[in-house]
């Protein structure tokens, strides 16, 4: 195997958000932020390192792409802990919306349709988007435009809690429509 291939395999699961600290910072000049968040201005890296040493903490490069790079005088362990805590908080507040699919055929009976509508109602009330697919087989393909009323009926039945996110659209052998929760 090629060494480059092995290298790329090893890096796959790792996050590259590693920060440079103290001697790892190789820039000539950096913009420095003090321990309490005050701007100390642009200065040579050696001087910034000296200030960090005097304070008994680390010099951490927090914005490597800025011109000049931004470094902060802070305790690295504490900084890393705060960063991971903020990421966890952001993850908690994130809401993932799943798409649930309900499949129908054009010659569905009324009771079966009501069962499918109740399932869609349950999914929508949980906050998920619902994709309703009307599948056509064989000779049913000739009567596609006559079956659009089924999707319209579903949208009408769920109009109290849902809105049509994407209108009914023919895609190959099926007709699909997306419903989302009313805001």
N, C-alpha and C positions, 0 to 999 in steps of 0.2 A: 504494500500500500504506500501511497505517496505521503510524505510527512505533512504536507499541507492539508491533506484530507483528514488525517488524524487530529491535527490542530483544530480544524473547523468542527469536528465531531465533539471535541472536548469543550468547546466554547458554546455549544448549542443551548444548554439549559441555564447558563450563567447570565446574570444581569450585568451590563457594562457600566452601571452608575457608580462605580468605585470612584471615590474622590481622592485627589492628590493632597497629601499633607506634608508639612515641614520640608525636608530635603528633597522630596519628590517633585516639588515645584521648580521648574527649570526656566521660567520666564525671567527676563531682565527686570521689567517693571510690572507692578501689580497695583490695582486699586484696593485699598485696605478699608475694611469696616471693623470698628472696635468691638469689644465684648458687649457693650450696651447698645449696639446698633448705630453708633455715631460714625460719620464719614471721616476717615483720617487722611484721605486723598491718595494720589498716585505717588508711589515711592519705589526705590529699588527693593528687590526681593530680600536681600540680605538685611536691610533695615527693618523690614516687616517681620522677618524671622526673629530679629533681636528683640523687637517689641513683644512678640508672642512669648519668647523665653523669659523676659522680665516679668510678664504677667503670670508665668507658670502654666501656660496652656499651649495649644497648637495653632498653627497657621493652616487653614483649610481652604483650598480653592473651590469656591462654590459655583462660579460661572466661568468655565474655561473658554467658552466661545466669545466672550465679550472682549472688546479692545479698549484698554488693556484688561487682562483677566481679573476677575474680582475674587479677592481672598478675604476670609473672615478670621479674626482672632477669637478662638472659641475652644472649649474643651471638646476634643474629637469624639470621645465616648458619649458624652452628653448630647452632642450635636446629632450623632448617628441615631441615638435612642429617640430623640425628638422627631427626626425625619421618619423613622419607621412607625412611630405612633400616629403621625399625621397621615401617612399612607393608609394605615388601618382604618382611621376615621373616615377617610375619603371612600374607602371600599365599602364601609357600612352604609354610607349614604347613597351609594350607587344602587340603582334598581335595574335589574335585567328584565327585559320584556321578551317573553317567549312567544313563538308563533305556533298555535295549535291548529291542526288541520282537521276539517270535517269533510268526508267524501260522500257524495250522493250520486245517484243515477237519475236520468230524466223521468223514469216511470216509477218514482217513489210514491208510496201510499201516504195518505194524510197523517195517520198515526205515527208512521216512521219519521215523517218530516217533523212532527211535533217533538219527537224524542231527540232528533238532531238539533232542533232549535233550543231545547232545554239544556243540552250539553254545551252548545255555544254560549248560552246565557251564563252557565256556570264558569266557563273559561274567561269570559269577558269580565264577570264580577270579580275574578281573582286578579285582574289587571293584565291578562295576556291578550295578544292580538289573535284573531281567528281568521284562518284562510279557509274559505268554503270552495270546494272543488266539485264541479258537476262533470262527471266522466261519461263520455259517449262511446258506445261500442257498435260496430257494424252498421246496421241500417239507421241507428239513432243519429248518425252523423248528418243525415239528410234533413233532420228536423231540429238542428241546433238552435236556430233563431226562435222556434216555438217554445223552447225550454227556458228561456231567459226569465220568464215570469216566476220560476221557482226561486231563483236568487233574489228577485225583487220581493217576493213574499217573505223570505227569511229576513231581509233587511227591514221590511215593514214591521215584522213581528218583534224584532229586537231594537226598534227605533227609540224605545224608552231608555235604554242603557247604552246603545252603541250607535256609532256613525259609520258610514261607508268610507273606508280609508282609501281603497282603490276600487273603482267601478268594475263591474263584470267585464271580463276580457277573454276572448277566445285564444287559447294557446294549444295548437295541435289538436288532440282529441279531447280536450277538456276546456271548461270555462271556469275561470277563477274570480273570486271577489274577496277583498280583505275588509274585515270589520275591526274597529278599535273602540275602546271605551270612551264614552262622552266625557269631556273635560268640564 
